[in-house]
Amino acid sequence: MRLALYIVGAAAVPAAVSAFVQQTSTPSARTTRSRNPSKLFSTDATFDEKQSDFIKGYLNKHHADLLTSFATAFTELGVKQVKKNRWSGGSFRIAEAELVDVSGDAITLDVTVKERNEKEPRVERVQCSLDAEVIKGAPMGFKDRPLVPPQKRTNPVDRFVRKMNRLCLIVGQPEVTGKLIQLAIQIGGDKVGEVKSDLYLNQVPHNRFVRQYFYDMAADAALEAVIDCSQGKISNRMKMQVMFPEVNPSMDSYRIGTLLELTRQIAIHLAEQNLRVRVCVQGSMGVGIFTGTPKQLNGVATLLQRMDWQANEGEENEGILGEYVRFGAIGKDHVVNSHIDSEGKKVEQDDVFLLICPQNMVGLESSIIGPLQEMVEAAGDRPIILINPDLTDKISSQGQQSVRGRQERLDFAASFDTIFNFSNIYVSGTSYFPILGSVFKKSPSDPWVAHQRRDMVNNGGEVYVPILSTEEQPNSELIMETFDTGV
């Protein structure tokens, strides 16, 4: 089976963003019931006894080999094994390891070792930091990974699992990471990486609640990213890939209305926080008779302004258009700074820029990179969010977007950080049925989680089961390594 992933690929802070951050600096109260219906486990700042026992019992029963690898890669026992076996193989062997204690910072192992000159195996107690790196002198085959970035979430289960997943990847057991995500969901985590059941994305048009599910997640991710940007935690260059079937332009199920509804939800969600949002669609590009816009964006600028924003007198979003939501194209001329207009009225600056599907076209002067770079420079440190961009080169017969300047274009495209991602996994590049799973990143601060879609027995629905979790976008080879091809 061949796998294909469809993923279309300290300065001044805006006053409105700063004001909003100050208003929301205190976390809102939320109950365990609203985040996790299970009453068996606590979501306090530290593990409770049930959570600790569950973690130890699960890992000792199902992943004893993983714990042994931890002892080998991250403790002095691994170094001792290498030294003692250097001249005579089998002189020293780490037989097994048992997890005896867990905390937010480390795990404690009872490791059974066997030496050739000793009649009985002995047990040595060692501690392994959750931020451990491969110890110098350990056996070959382990590759260090960057530390997990500081996390917003205060839930100890989620913090523990995320750091454990890094260690799993270091010792070459990526298949365990998805199981630990499932474990966290079960014992009181904040459901990091969970995808809703019974989405039935192969049924087009999608149910309204399915669309709204993605709209809400993307809007929340955009707002979180804007706040993080204002606090200097992430770059102002951001992108979100929302690629469920109705917004995937490579599929015949593509529906422009869904893309516009998604953009409207994000823009209104930001505007509700007194942020001025400029929604931009690229204009015509090319030379002479070869001037035009990408097929995917044909008529979008007009449709965007004609759609119902509920902005008329007496409606829910009365007065939002023009004041808090504005429209424009891609280029430096469409970045508005605070100024006094010709009538003496003060015009407020744009706080956030939403760019809908910026992409290159084939032909002369048909690269969006130039206008986009100019717009990014003109915006300064204000957040720029690309929705479903495709910044790959489209090489033409005239040699445009070919070798010259290619690396610079690649570097610029790579400078946009993913703040939200949902894309489906399919069997091959020419088939969109059945959907095998998904690749999901819920917010700027959440990890990437790959899922395998499974049908319940007796037509009982479908579920997305986590199979892999990483801090960076996983490639198809790593996902296939964790896929269960027997279901």
C-alpha positions in Angstrom: 0.0 0.0 0.0 1.4 3.4 -1.0 0.7 6.4 1.2 0.0 9.9 0.1 -0.3 13.0 2.3 -2.2 15.9 0.9 -0.8 18.9 2.7 -0.7 21.9 0.4 2.3 22.0 1.7 11.4 42.5 19.6 9.5 45.2 17.9 6.3 47.1 18.2 3.1 45.2 18.8 -0.3 46.3 17.5 -2.1 48.1 20.3 -5.3 46.2 19.9 -3.4 42.9 20.2 -1.6 44.1 23.4 -4.9 45.2 24.9 -6.5 41.9 24.2 -3.6 40.0 25.7 -3.9 42.0 28.9 -7.6 41.3 29.1 -7.1 37.5 28.7 -4.0 37.0 30.8 -5.9 35.3 33.5 -7.1 31.9 32.4 -10.8 31.5 32.4 -12.3 29.1 34.9 -13.1 25.7 33.4 -14.3 22.5 35.0 -12.9 19.1 34.5 -16.3 18.0 33.3 -16.2 20.4 30.3 -12.8 19.1 29.2 -13.0 15.5 30.2 -16.1 13.6 31.2 -14.1 11.0 33.1 -14.5 11.3 36.8 -11.9 8.6 37.6 -8.9 10.8 37.3 -7.8 14.2 38.5 -6.5 17.1 36.3 -4.7 18.9 39.2 -1.1 20.3 38.8 0.5 16.9 39.8 -0.3 13.3 39.2 -2.7 11.7 41.6 -2.2 8.1 42.8 -4.6 6.6 40.2 -2.9 8.3 37.3 0.5 7.3 38.5 -0.5 3.7 39.0 -2.2 3.6 35.6 0.8 4.9 33.8 3.2 2.5 35.6 0.9 -0.5 35.1 0.4 0.2 31.4 4.0 0.8 30.5 5.3 -2.2 32.6 2.7 -4.5 31.0 2.8 -3.4 27.4 6.1 -1.6 26.8 8.8 -3.3 28.9 11.1 -3.2 25.9 10.7 0.6 25.7 11.8 1.0 29.3 14.8 -1.2 28.7 15.8 1.0 25.8 15.4 4.1 28.1 17.9 2.5 30.5 20.3 1.8 27.7 20.1 5.2 26.0 19.8 7.6 28.9 21.6 6.1 31.9 25.1 5.1 32.9 24.1 1.4 32.6 24.2 1.8 28.8 27.7 3.1 28.9 28.8 0.3 31.2 27.2 -2.2 28.8 29.3 -0.8 25.9 32.5 -0.8 27.9 32.2 -4.3 29.3 31.1 -5.9 26.0 33.9 -4.2 24.0 36.2 -7.2 24.3 33.8 -9.9 25.1 30.2 -9.8 23.9 27.6 -10.7 26.4 29.7 -9.9 29.5 27.1 -7.4 30.6 23.5 -7.3 29.6 20.5 -5.1 30.5 17.8 -7.8 30.9 14.7 -5.8 31.7 13.5 -2.6 33.3 10.5 -1.8 35.5 8.9 1.6 36.0 8.6 2.2 39.7 7.9 6.0 39.9 6.8 8.8 37.6 6.8 12.6 38.1 6.6 15.6 35.9 10.4 15.7 35.5 11.7 12.1 35.5 10.9 8.4 35.7 12.5 6.0 38.0 13.5 2.5 36.8 14.5 -0.7 38.5 16.8 -2.2 35.9 17.8 -5.9 36.0 21.3 -6.5 34.8 23.2 -9.8 34.2 27.0 -10.1 34.3 28.9 -13.1 33.2 30.9 -13.4 36.4 27.9 -13.1 38.7 25.6 -16.1 39.4 22.5 -14.1 40.0 21.1 -11.0 38.2 21.0 -7.8 40.2 18.7 -4.9 40.2 19.9 -1.3 40.0 17.7 1.7 40.5 18.2 4.6 38.1 16.5 7.8 37.2 15.9 9.1 33.7 15.0 12.7 33.1 12.1 13.4 30.8 14.4 16.0 29.1 17.2 13.5 28.8 19.6 13.3 25.9 21.5 10.2 24.7 24.3 9.7 27.2 27.8 9.9 25.8 29.2 6.5 25.3 25.8 4.8 24.9 25.3 2.1 22.2 25.0 3.3 18.6 21.7 3.8 16.9 20.0 6.5 19.1 19.5 9.9 17.6 18.8 13.0 19.8 15.9 15.2 19.2 15.2 18.8 20.2 13.6 19.3 23.6 9.9 19.8 23.8 9.2 23.6 23.9 7.7 25.2 27.0 4.1 24.2 27.2 1.1 26.3 28.0 -0.9 23.4 29.2 -0.8 22.9 33.0 -2.2 19.4 32.8 0.6 17.1 34.1 -0.6 14.1 32.1 -0.2 16.0 28.8 3.2 17.4 29.7 4.4 13.9 30.8 3.2 12.2 27.6 4.6 14.8 25.3 8.1 14.5 26.8 7.8 10.7 26.9 7.0 10.7 23.2 10.2 12.6 22.5 12.2 9.8 24.3 10.2 7.2 22.4 11.3 8.7 19.1 14.9 8.9 20.2 15.0 5.1 20.9 13.3 4.3 17.7 9.8 3.3 18.9 7.5 5.8 17.2 4.6 3.4 17.3 4.4 3.9 21.1 3.7 7.7 20.8 0.2 7.3 19.5 -0.6 4.8 22.3 0.6 7.3 24.9 -1.7 10.0 23.3 -4.6 7.6 23.8 -3.4 7.0 27.3 -3.5 10.7 28.1 -7.0 11.1 26.8 -8.2 8.2 29.0 -6.7 9.2 32.3 -7.4 12.9 32.5 -5.5 14.8 29.9 -6.9 17.7 27.9 -7.6 15.5 24.9 -4.6 16.8 23.0 -4.6 15.4 19.4 -8.1 14.0 19.6 -10.2 14.1 16.4 -13.9 13.9 16.7 -15.6 10.5 15.8 -18.1 10.0 13.0 -17.0 12.8 10.8 -17.7 10.7 7.6 -15.5 13.0 5.5 -16.0 10.8 2.4 -19.6 11.9 2.4 -19.8 15.1 0.4 -21.3 17.6 0.9 -20.3 17.5 4.6 -22.7 17.8 7.4 -23.0 21.3 8.8 -21.7 20.3 12.2 -18.6 18.8 10.5 -17.8 22.1 8.8 -18.4 24.0 12.0 -16.1 21.7 13.9 -13.2 22.6 11.6 -14.2 26.3 11.5 -14.2 26.6 15.3 -10.8 24.9 15.7 -9.2 26.9 13.0 -10.5 30.2 14.4 -9.4 29.3 18.0 -5.9 28.4 16.6 -5.7 31.7 14.8 -6.6 33.7 17.9 -4.1 31.8 20.0 -1.4 32.4 17.4 -2.1 36.1 17.3 -1.8 36.3 21.1 1.5 34.3 21.1 2.8 36.5 18.4 2.1 39.7 20.4 4.0 38.1 23.3 7.0 37.3 21.1 6.6 33.5 21.5 6.2 32.8 17.8 6.9 34.5 14.5 4.4 36.8 12.9 4.6 34.6 9.7 2.0 31.9 10.1 0.1 29.4 7.9 -2.8 27.1 8.4 -3.6 24.0 6.3 -7.3 23.1 6.5 -7.5 20.4 3.9 -10.6 18.2 4.6 -12.2 17.2 1.3 -14.4 20.2 0.7 -11.5 22.6 0.9 -9.0 20.4 -1.0 -8.7 22.0 -4.5 -7.2 18.8 -5.9 -10.4 16.9 -5.3 -13.7 17.1 -7.2 -15.4 17.7 -3.9 -13.8 21.2 -3.6 -16.4 23.8 -2.5 -15.5 27.4 -2.6 -18.3 28.3 -0.2 -16.7 26.2 2.5 -13.4 28.0 2.1 -15.2 31.4 2.3 -17.2 30.3 5.4 -13.9 29.2 7.1 -12.3 32.6 6.3 -15.4 34.5 7.6 -15.4 32.5 10.9 -11.7 33.3 11.5 -12.0 37.0 10.6 -15.1 37.5 12.8 -13.5 35.6 15.7 -10.5 37.9 15.6 -12.6 41.0 15.1 -14.7 40.1 18.2 -11.5 40.8 20.2 -11.3 44.4 18.7 -8.6 43.3 16.2 -8.8 44.9 12.7 -8.5 42.2 10.2 -7.7 42.6 6.5 -8.8 39.7 4.3 -6.7 39.5 1.2 -7.0 37.6 -2.1 -4.3 37.8 -4.7 -5.1 39.7 -7.9 -4.3 38.9 -11.5 -0.8 38.0 -12.4 1.0 37.4 -15.7 1.9 39.3 -18.8 -0.4 40.3 -21.7 -3.0 37.9 -22.8 -1.6 35.4 -20.2 -2.9 37.5 -17.3 -5.2 35.8 -14.9 -5.8 34.4 -11.4 -5.5 30.8 -10.2 -8.6 28.7 -11.0 -9.1 28.1 -7.3 -9.4 31.8 -6.6 -11.5 32.8 -9.6 -14.2 35.2 -8.4 -13.3 34.7 -4.7 -12.6 38.4 -4.1 -16.1 39.3 -5.3 -17.8 36.5 -3.5 -16.1 37.3 -0.3 -17.6 40.8 -0.2 -21.0 39.7 -1.3 -21.4 36.9 1.2 -23.6 37.4 4.3 -21.5 38.8 7.2 -24.5 39.6 9.3 -23.2 43.1 9.3 -26.3 45.1 8.4 -28.2 47.3 10.9 -29.8 45.3 13.6 -27.8 42.1 12.8 -25.3 40.3 15.0 -22.2 41.8 13.5 -23.6 45.2 12.7 -20.9 47.6 11.6 -18.1 45.1 11.4 -17.3 45.5 7.7 -15.1 48.4 6.9 -14.3 49.1 10.6 -13.0 45.7 11.8 -13.0 43.5 8.7 -11.6 45.0 5.5 -10.8 43.5 2.1 -7.7 43.8 -0.1 -5.2 42.0 -2.3 -1.7 40.8 -1.8 1.0 43.4 -2.0 2.5 46.2 0.0 -0.1 48.7 -1.2 -2.8 46.8 0.8 -1.1 47.2 4.1 -2.8 50.1 5.9 -1.0 52.0 8.7 -2.6 54.4 11.1 -3.1 57.8 9.4 -5.4 60.8 8.8 -7.4 60.6 5.6 -8.2 63.4 3.2 -11.4 64.2 5.1 -9.5 64.6 8.4 -10.7 61.3 9.8 -8.3 58.9 11.6 -7.9 55.6 9.9 -6.8 52.8 12.2 -4.1 50.4 11.1 -4.7 46.8 10.2 -3.8 44.5 13.1 -4.0 41.0 11.4 -3.8 39.9 7.8 -5.6 36.8 6.5 -4.4 35.8 3.0 -6.6 33.2 1.2 -4.7 30.5 -0.7 -1.7 32.5 -2.0 -0.2 30.5 -4.9 2.1 30.7 -7.9 0.9 30.2 -11.5 2.7 29.0 -14.6 3.9 31.7 -16.9 5.9 35.0 -17.0 5.7 37.2 -13.9 3.3 34.7 -12.3 5.0 34.1 -8.9 3.2 35.4 -5.8 6.5 35.3 -3.8 7.5 38.9 -4.8 4.2 40.6 -3.8 4.0 38.5 -0.7 7.5 39.3 0.4 6.8 43.0 -0.1 3.6 42.7 1.9 5.3 40.9 4.8 8.0 43.6 5.0 5.4 46.4 4.9 3.4 44.7 7.7 6.4 44.7 10.0 5.7 42.5 13.1 1.9 42.3 12.6 0.6 38.8 12.2 0.2 37.5 8.7 -1.8 34.2 8.4 -1.8 32.3 5.1 -4.8 30.0 4.7 -4.0 26.9 2.5 -1.0 28.4 0.7 0.8 26.8 -2.2 4.1 28.5 -2.5 5.8 25.8 -4.5 7.4 26.9 -7.8 5.4 26.4 -11.0 8.1 26.0 -13.6 7.2 27.3 -17.1 8.6 26.9 -20.6 10.1 30.4 -20.4 12.3 29.2 -17.5 10.4 31.2 -14.9 10.5 29.9 -11.3 13.3 27.6 -12.3 16.9 27.5 -10.9 17.5 31.2 -10.4 16.5 32.4 -6.9 15.0 29.0 -6.1 16.7 28.6 -2.7 15.6 32.1 -1.6 12.0 31.3 -2.5 12.2 28.0 -0.6 13.6 29.8 2.4 10.9 32.4 2.3 8.1 29.8 2.0 9.6 27.8 4.9 9.6 30.9 7.2 5.9 30.5 7.8 5.1 28.4 10.8 2.1 26.1 10.9 -0.4 27.1 13.5 -3.1 24.6 12.5 -3.2 21.6 10.3 -5.8 19.0 9.3 -5.1 16.9 6.2 -6.3 13.4 5.2 -4.3 10.4 4.4 -5.2 8.4 1.3 -4.1 5.2 -0.3 -2.4 6.8 -3.3 -2.0 10.0 -5.3 -4.8 9.2 -7.7 -7.5 7.9 -5.3 -9.4 9.8 -2.6 -11.3 6.8 -1.2 -11.2 5.4 1.3 -9.8 7.9 3.8 -7.1 6.1 5.8 -6.5 8.7 8.5 -5.4 12.2 9.1 -2.5 14.4 10.2 -3.6 16.9 12.8 -2.1 19.9 14.7 -4.8 21.7 16.7 -3.0 24.8 17.7 0.4 26.5 17.6 1.4 25.0 20.9 0.1 21.4 20.3 2.1 18.6 18.8 1.5 16.9 15.4 -0.6 13.8 15.7 -1.3 11.3 13.0 -4.4 9.1 13.1 -5.7 6.0 11.5 -9.4 5.9 10.6 -11.2 2.7 11.7 -14.7 1.6 11.2 -16.6 0.3 14.2 -18.3 -3.1 14.0 -21.9 -3.5 12.9 -21.9 0.0 11.3 -21.3 1.6 14.7 -19.5 4.6 13.3 -15.9 5.5 12.7 -13.1 6.7 14.9 -9.7 8.3 14.4 -7.1 6.5 16.5 -3.8 8.3 17.3 -0.9 6.3 16.0 2.0 8.8 16.0 2.9 12.1 17.8 5.9 14.3 16.9 6.9 17.9 17.5 7.5 18.5 13.8 5.4 17.6 10.8 5.8 13.8 10.3 6.7 12.4 6.8 4.8 9.7 5.1 7.5 7.0 5.8 7.3 7.6 9.5 3.5 7.5 9.4 3.5 4.2 7.4 5.9 2.7 10.0 3.2 3.2 12.7 0.2 2.3 10.5 -1.6 -0.9 11.4 -2.1 -2.5 7.9 -4.0 -5.4 9.4 -7.2 -3.5 10.2 
